[in-house]
Amino acid sequence: MTLERELLKALAAGASSKELRTLAKLTSTADMDAVSGVLADALQVRQHLDDLVERERNLVQLAESVRELAGLDAVDSVLLSIVSRSRRLLMADVAYFLSFDQDTSMANMMVSEGILSDAFANLRVPPNEGISGLIAASRKPSWTADYMADARYLHNDVIDSATREEGLHAILGVPVLRSGRVVGLLLAADRRPHDFLPQDVELLFSLAQHAGVLIENATVHQAGLQTVERLEEAVQSLRSSEAATANIMDFQDRLFAVLMTNGSLKDLARLVQESLGGTSIVGDDDGRVLARAGSSDAPVNKEFGWTIERIGIDASPLGFVAHLDDSPLVPAAAAEQRQILGRAATVAALMISKLEADLTTVRERAVELITELLSNPQSEQAPVLQSGLPMDIDALGTVLVAQASDKSPLLRSAQQRADRGGGLAATFRDAVLLWVPSQDPREAARKMAEALSDSIGAPVTVGGAQVPNGPSTLAPAATEAMHTMRALIALGHVGRGAQGSDVAPFPTIMANSSPDELEAFVRSSLGELLDYDSSHGTDLVSTLDQVYAEGSNATSAADALFVHINTVHQRLSRMDQITGESWRDVDVAMRRQLALKIRALMDQPMGRPAVINSPSTAKGKAS
């Protein structure tokens, strides 16, 4: 029809709805119903194009708002405020902030207050040099009453010259950490020698934490900006594609809302489920489910019908977003599902990387705290390290020491158990230490041995001990747990857990012996009697054990064994004849009692052995 061609030309030229109606009126035809139908179709296409233009305009405005929030000037202003506040609160002559370059390990002066000399105002600190270099390398606070006279620091001519020109003596500095990395250094200094108080260190450390949060927020804003740009490109592609649907556009808008309001992974899973129906899951790279929306509990595997979109940043896998529909999808719906899951995975990558960065920071702080308490139980630095942890340290009542043939997977699994249970984990000599909120070391050790063995697919032996009086008693409790763990291995109870009383009264002796050495000791002390009982069907060893249990009183032993006293004397005499040693001899009695105790512990059950699954089964990774 001529009218259809004219309307199509007008649409291609960007004609408005009013212009389309005018064009239809000018077209002469006898069939007015046909004209009305063609005009209605043209107006509907015009309206759809107008809607897409309006969506694009709103998206650009949102992106511009994000760029305003991520401005660097705000970061500089707040850093200057933190430096100024540090100087006032510590009543210091000067305060300054140095940025830290991860690639070169150089620290550069960024913001300062009270500095008078150009040399110090433009200070650049090489790796490991000066107090700033030491703080960056150790990631711990450091302070000195008189820097120039302090031999702990690696001095160089440039730094020393600038320090002398500025006239500084007492200096206190702390690292600014975020996501486990040093991003800067915050320092305060005076032009006179004096000592700093612990509260000065804690105050400056708290201010440094605020600076770290600010820098991290700037990074998150930048990541959000990049995500907005990627989603803008996706919207542009959607405008030009006939396969775009209103559901995807609506999902796009709501996805922005989740990202811009710091929503959770549960919010993301719920959004996917509301858009696609069925069940949606967000999981980590180990296959653990982090968030779920929907009723299906089917294993996350393509064989069960799941559609899985991997989550990653710069080729580093972080997890997956998965969806299971209630019924088979037609091709068009499957394409829509893929687009929604792809966009959800982009946002989930930002969320998971932020969560993992926070978790890494907690784990690193836990290692620092445990190391500090084990080396110095009364450390003044420990309360500062505790302040950065999200749990109540005084509630951690049990310490566990675990060992397996391969420490790397054991440490990863222990850290995951500690994260979920509100505890801490770190390496301890050739084993792994867990500090957990439990008041029953025996039960905690047994359960942890079973859980870790199942997780890594190999036997894990665990010793437990109570931490009776808070962090200051962690070191002796850890040593006790280590001895218990080694005693279990020596007794042949590999893959099980126990506390010290389960291997009493000689855990330290047994902890330093191998299973073969313990077996040899038992044989050297009781071997002749054991062999005689085995070949003659007698009960000499059990009789000897009962006599010693009754304090070498043969009469009491006879009563306990329900035999005549003469029978006990005859058995004791037979033992002396077989071994050539008197059972009454003090040294002989002591050696035989220890051998009897070790033999009983080797035969004593320590809870059921752990059921070992293969690592892949234990993880349950999505495939």
Secondary structure, 3 states (H helix, E strand, C coil): CHHHHHHHHHHHCCCCHHHHHHHHHHCCCCCHHHHHHHHHHHHHHHHHHHHHHHHHHHHHHHHHHHHHHCCHHHHHHHHHHHHHHHHHHCCCCEEEEEEECCCCCCEEEEEEECCCCHHHHCCEECCCCHHHHHHHHHCCCEEECCHHHCCCCCCCHHHHHHHHHHCCCEEEEEEEEECCEEEEEEEEEECCCCCCCHHHHHHHHHHHHHHHHHHHHHHHHHHHHHHHHHHHHHHHHHHCCCCCCHHHHHHHHHHHHHHHCCCCHHHHHHHHHHHHCCEEEEEECCCCEEEEECCCCCCCCHHHCCEEEEEEECCEEEEEEEEECCCCCCHHHHHHHHHHHHHHHHHHHHHHHHHHHHHHHHHHHHHHHHHHHHHCCCCCCHHHHHCCCCCCHHHCCEEEEEECCCHHHHHHHHHHHHHHHCCEEEEECCEEEEEECCCCHHHHHHHHHHHHHHHHCCCCEEEEEECCCCHHHHHHHHHHHHHHHHHHHHCCCCCCEEEHHHHCCCHHHHHCCCHHHHHHHHHHHHHHHHHHHHHHCCCHHHHHHHHHHCCCCHHHHHHHHCCCHHHHHHHHHHHHHHHCCCCCCHHHHHHHHHHHHHHHHHHCCCCCCCCCCCHHHHHCCCC
